């Protein structure tokens, strides 16, 4: 039969669509009723729709139907539908278009035809509908058979385990089966037109190009191996044959990655076995192999070198035939248990050599199992660690002992202290931790050198060890600091005799390098468990107590307690209070005159700091200076004193009073390496003043703490024109050597000696001696604390005319000083006397 004609703006209807349209058209005619005169239609709509199917775009078909007998042929017709109105045609539109076409092309309009003619047309339409249905059924059957055959072929093609590809001459994929698509991890539909070389690594594309070239040129099958550009790496083997038409080739592709990996693994295993054989022969460790019963079946050359036993002497022996008797049974049992439980044992043991020597070894034994998990062999590797053990002992000694004194160091002390604390708690006793610092040791180092200092440390260490009891520990913390742990104390009082002995031991005279030396110790102690804290805090508390002992006079001990801790906290709080007062400008300087008692001349003034406290009133230095001693803030405060005194010198000079002023400098301030440089900077701001008008007073003990640094600073300051005086002379060590090395212009006799010299012959002798020293070293001498006329008279008789004290004047504000100078007159008893030696002035 003829197919549907497709015209401009139309689409060809499928057979199924045709049948559906025809059925829809026929429905109105299946409901007719006879009235004896002809057909009566169910509705005017059905008639119009029936007419439309014969009129729309089929003028030539209608003409043929009129001129032909219905038995001689089948009508052909075209169904026109609008693309925008899929499905059932619009009845009104079809009728209108059909009638217009019919009017143009037919002689007799359909509307004027008889019912008989219309009936014939309907009959022809029904016959044609049935014919279409039969043809469509036959077509569907044929199509199903074709699709079934194609499905079987496709199933065989796609089910193949090998990837199949059809490639054209340029290497583009024309067709691929499912296995090929899976191999390339790509949907099959996406592979068509893809160039196969694009799926390969760069270094594999040339091999594919060569393969295709040979296939198309020779026609013979070709093969190659290439690597896909995927991760993980995949190797494929391609077998290509030419197609029948010679324009394509068929390529069978197989993933051989696993096979190549297996081959590589085999080669690697062979290389590993060869390497293992070389290692076995040349390794520096001894190796022996034993069977499942522990009998040696093989040894390497190093085994013989370490043990002295040859291979023949070792094979057949027990794996433990070299064990010493003292460890054989116990160690072997542990090794067998470990091998049974975990399959390996590693550790150290003592083994016997052939010559009878016993040496330490590290040994590792591992069980070797077969595929079923049964032990077949044991492999052992061992090394002689005699030299390592000796070196380890040396390192442990270095790590735990001080190299100079051979005392335990911090590390070993911490370990022993932890053990001692645990033992103390078990025994319900007490222990003491004592922190010792040698007084004056730095001076020995600076004066005689470090070698002499080291000899002194060693000797003092031996003395202190003798002072301890058995079970006590003495450790060196570094420098001249030590810690003693005193164990098994019944009470806190029991530690005091030991602390006394330590003080005596530290102060024992020592001869080092032909020099007689003597130092002392400051000791701080704390008692555990009264001081219930950890080991680190025990040492810290003892250190704090030692610092307190040093500040309160040295050569003594102080035991830590709660009150002491409160005092330390108070100290920190007081420092902050002092700093706050300084920031609020609450500090002032008062000045105490220095006079020549004989002539009545005011020779200078000493600047003395005062704190104008907002609630406690005017505070003297004794109320606050000790708090900041050895604290960095003392440096800041000392520089303020110097600056303020220089400003006052300028003011007095402007008022017509030209006097030198002395200031007191703390030890920590003077011991700074940049003290002279900072003083020069301050003086540069007062170029109109003579530097010689500034005198710096230092305590004798301040100089002794760091003789070298203090001496260098004093010489540098004297080069600037500044002078020095030694304050409280006679209270410290008072060595003639120190007096010689310190460039002080004036010695100030301490007021404690002056106060009692009238009634105490010893104090009188000290005062007389200091005056004699000043004369011998060509220094001036001044007496402090002169409170009575009798004291001044006696000083004049001893040759000392310079003095200061309450008998002369109390410290006063700067505003009152000028007035006092103008009015002061010496006592008549002094003015009538002439000093025994004018040189003392």
Steps between C-alpha positions, in 0.01 A plus 500: 500500500601858453620701792366833615603804299685768695450856382621845593454561870378142558650189662464141383265309728599156618272205427389493858414869486309442179296220653425704809384796291287275282340335799423836649345600170285192476347513840209731403395261219479197721198652669243523215133430503292398186177680428423338159640785301875482573760558772441749777830614659552519868616860470593760247852495647560140385396577145718806477800313641449212255488740211809676620718190474419473130541863414811640688790532256381196296315640201665255265408205730133596507493528122635145471237370744219648282630352178599153626301205611547431875587139415788588265723710722577653837487869568806698597468796725705744698439595861605855572539609857645811656830440684376717779190283556620140545246217563137520385440762219271791565166411336397854413828586339509177297145560375572856396819413316343198330203692376723775363712249313201310373336815369813577302565156353171308472211551262242383751540614861487226756212670671294444181578130465246238570492285805582198284819657381596597848425151618727355237775729608458393860512135396820554309648671802415208726658250257811711482514516881495120528766468235721742689458303820601175328803658343603659829470163676720332239748782522512474879561125483786544256646779703485289821685212329761741374544658842527155666774397259679829555467459878655153486787628295549803726484280810774274369706802397457682832526191720846422373762529781737672258462859388424534124549823312455594135748770399525694176824592329552809720456296817154630586262264678214395274348235723573353846349220705405524867821334616698761307295782648552362851870468432512869412265602783280684247142469380494317167298771329769753594781301334383533140731738317756513783859455387636197681845656534351776719423236761864391529802636681725718287774239474250235375347695212786433260455124548132528405584708193751237387245224558233665283749581227618138475146360505374720217819464295563126536154370580662257743394485869709719728533531879648741754488594867402849606415674827174681555510855628301406808562469872583246620732397216359239261687311230303364202594266215353576156456236224390673176377345170388669182127505413364350180460833323849612600378830643481393864679272738361287778699524826470255788618669819593312819596649841831334590584723798467217752718271290773759459482590871533132588802468274655811657429366848666174405807682377501708816475189716792346316704815551398507866613143549834579342533807719406299810772252415757778468379664822518170684862462398619858546285654775684622811254326732523137584220284358401143568205299372344223709239240418164470674665315792754781557800320352741716300508407130692798357719793615665786315864608506437779751367242746840332497682835526301607809478170687817322390298184420537371143207402283564130552524549877169688508276295270308244699533696824208649691422857412588590859820300539697821572277620786660550840383276781365785711243602239453190283186350653315821580581679173433200276158456656415865432621474140297185425187653652538816288560297183193290570278803574619762253749326274792724594728592790742788526726592789843493655683203645842392620665237278814294520772511236713201407791644702278513812445876507146617570369797301169687471300450182181627345300206364193490275334164426206460262293194415457405132168334413377312196174557315307298759637709786737235637845609621770365272803701608634765734725781376718679754708815458738624771774759558781537751424820693796499740634831372152655492439396859826656612422818310146499638633483854724795425210696354277413794769621737541823304123541484450448872820623666681832514834463316694721746383379840363158395184587694153417367368772269150640465371198308617240750399724790141514368490121475641444848274764650190334352606164642583655837161670521319173423710314759438775757125463464517122528707521818297790643812712550629832368773623269668836451608667178785746562615748234858626550669799338864580576563855620802674345574230242472742207765719657740206518435424134558861398810541717683172448348357184264217418753224561540602861123542523449144374750366754312684773167349386641149502647544850181656641299218341705238682455685830123520453472131404671411828244712687207295363366172631484171317205503263502877455562647153709801405459631145651788310250725325764701317755769583529526879150367576428162657195308623504248785218250561488389863290184545352300789437798728276446801416873518600833352742558788709200390623685192651792694817319620567392142449855373742628766758245389452610138563863597816400683614282211448777246693748718796267556829654375628359174850512351479527121800573278693601811237758598301481825135549411184509704140548401168452678156375400145627514253213535127487448308188601146369481346197672285238331217409556439815709562686175258283302589558135684327216877463462546805278320726745697359794822607328347836412390562858845405629652742248273779622602428859867506400448842342345620824796364699742681270310827532498480879875469540636187325680208668170379646200287415131574483221242500204561273163550666163652430598830659801520273280441195272780618806723538604425142155589372512814708837581346358487150203709604732756661707525183188588305405757766844660473481506122158664518631762746788574266264547205292740713816702591473427872878467547715796609863559599608639837855617554726449805797733532861380518725733698854557615457504876823691551456782249121504503488483119216317327686270260204329332164333534368145474178454304267264688179372342164527677156370407217744562243225546137618469384306810814409696670839481869560433680163481876456549704276264502215752124463452511424128847481342563142616187395308647597162857393577624281213182585308531670158285788626784602731696602188221725379466658843878550529513687169220724620700583817806596292295715262315675785824568693662658191198726451531607865870570458414736215233675707736548796771629274259754356422604859871545577559168680762278335529166683562139394212258548535127562240242399464137608497239221362146541727205435297374204513845340876536530562145374333574166754488220359821349495699826779740396348554154158582643656736757687679221169542316341657809797734555484612138170668584672715767807629321503815714577288810839365594478117512725509805209647696326161478619236745372141490480310825515119481480241773810297566304174458368627167855516367591158633214322314654574159842652552607496135189667358474753783867594467466549124188715541666714768807566285280590203298743714813658646610567142183708470603699810258334745634406845422201724472424869472165679197515732471302828869412480599234754170308478611276216804290419729805515783334311801722433514350154149621428578845635799515272304398189202731554568864399304656787592851611327485839437237769187548714523340844179312580281669759471183709868532596479877554195467726675281761863609458491720811406206723621194302876457459448253212293745300757767580775274367303438178446872447867570567594219260282633220649844543846345485409311179379821341828667587702204367312493170485878473122509521274746675289371787158614626310380807129428468244514779668765720228565755689658794766763556715239677501278193610788283772598747638143510496481120702820482748356748538193273565718196155501337344843452235420235165388638125487457225407740209619710735699727577713196169495314223262404420441129285789375313603185701686239303818569632513857861409424623843389358666810667242726841544335488873557429458874708196601795536739712214646503434874766692685656177624561397141615836372765520774656168400737421220475151344777261587584465131385754249539237232184334615305790368 
